[in-house]
Amino acid sequence: MTSPLAPEPRRARAARAVAALMAHAVSLPRRLVLPLLALAAGVTQAAGLRMIEVPADAQGPALRGAVWTPCATPPGPVGIGPLTLEAVRNCPVQGAPLPLVIVSHGSGGTAFSHHDTAAALADAGFAVAAISHPGDNAQDLSRQGQLSAFATRPADMRRLTDYLLGAWPGHAELDPGRIGFFGFSRGGTTGLVALGAVPDFTQRPELCPAGSPIPLCTEIRNRSWPAVPAPDPRIRAAVIADPLNFFTPETLQAVKAPVQLWASALGGDGVTPGSVEALRRALPATPEWHGVPQAGHFAFLAPCPASLAERLPALCRDAPGFDRSAFHAAFHREVIAFLRQQLAPAGASGPSAR
């Protein structure tokens, strides 16, 4: 941990000066505000990137993914499969100990499905960790059609958190008292279970029409679903985007942590605007609510490079008039503000994450 008496790096000093100036920007003439905005844009941090592997144990197979952290070194291109990220490999962490956000992707996704959101959070002062859920990721769909995935996914996230706070070499860089969750689609459902919700899979009969051969539909008809793991009390807040809703007010009663809930206007992949609105009404504490006009379900995924958009148009193409990159800029601002407020250090008077 950096001593408070140690000299700040040049980039950090500049960022602090800009923050102080911007606090008074509302009272400044427009001709002075615009140069300040340009200066602020020039001192943003870069995301450090480290690959991780949680070893296999009695609770499950190995978990592979990545950790993003604040970094003062200018980023460069890093190739990850079909993606090219702007990051710095194994960059020394800035600002430790850091609040931690764990990320759960949607069905068939990967640890990098939300890489731009992870990088934005890291630039804002968070450590962010994501893994590819075994059996329900782009390379391995063996569990995608089984209800067991709804039990193993929350267990994956608990194992990820245990590893990061324990055996991971960078564990001293993390603040174990400030842990948040980000989940999309099936990952949003994962987050709700991690907060204490108990799914009742009979709540969405339209997802399993009569005679459906999908194994999980047979399991639902036979009411033979697995028990979900106990909630993880270390999670202090969650951002949940377009989740699959299998919950009722009764099965959500144990959810006590603050939730920021996002809903696409068009839905998709089993998620409907009405189902997310029903979740909003059913949660015991009113969530911070964000509806996204013109957005389809996959608008929460990172914007696609052209090569990926050609291969996966259903995931990458949005409704006419919807700008995914512009949406993500606004999305990230809201996510960062929420998590900064909810994961503020004990006794802090403001919403800072550090």
Secondary structure as UniProt FT lines:
FT   TURN            4..5
FT   HELIX           10..22
FT   TURN            23..24
FT   HELIX           25..27
FT   HELIX           30..42
FT   STRAND          46..54
FT   TURN            58..59
FT   STRAND          63..71
FT   STRAND          76..80
FT   TURN            81..82
FT   STRAND          83..89
FT   STRAND          98..104
FT   TURN            107..108
FT   TURN            111..114
FT   HELIX           115..123
FT   TURN            124..125
FT   STRAND          127..132
FT   TURN            134..135
FT   TURN            138..139
FT   TURN            142..145
FT   TURN            147..148
FT   HELIX           149..165
FT   TURN            166..167
FT   TURN            169..170
FT   HELIX           171..173
FT   STRAND          174..184
FT   HELIX           186..194
FT   TURN            195..196
FT   HELIX           201..203
FT   HELIX           205..207
FT   TURN            210..211
FT   HELIX           215..221
FT   TURN            222..223
FT   TURN            233..234
FT   STRAND          235..241
FT   TURN            249..254
FT   STRAND          259..264
FT   STRAND          267..268
FT   TURN            269..270
FT   HELIX           273..282
FT   STRAND          288..292
FT   TURN            293..294
FT   HELIX           297..300
FT   HELIX           306..311
FT   HELIX           313..316
FT   TURN            320..321
FT   HELIX           324..342
FT   TURN            346..347
//
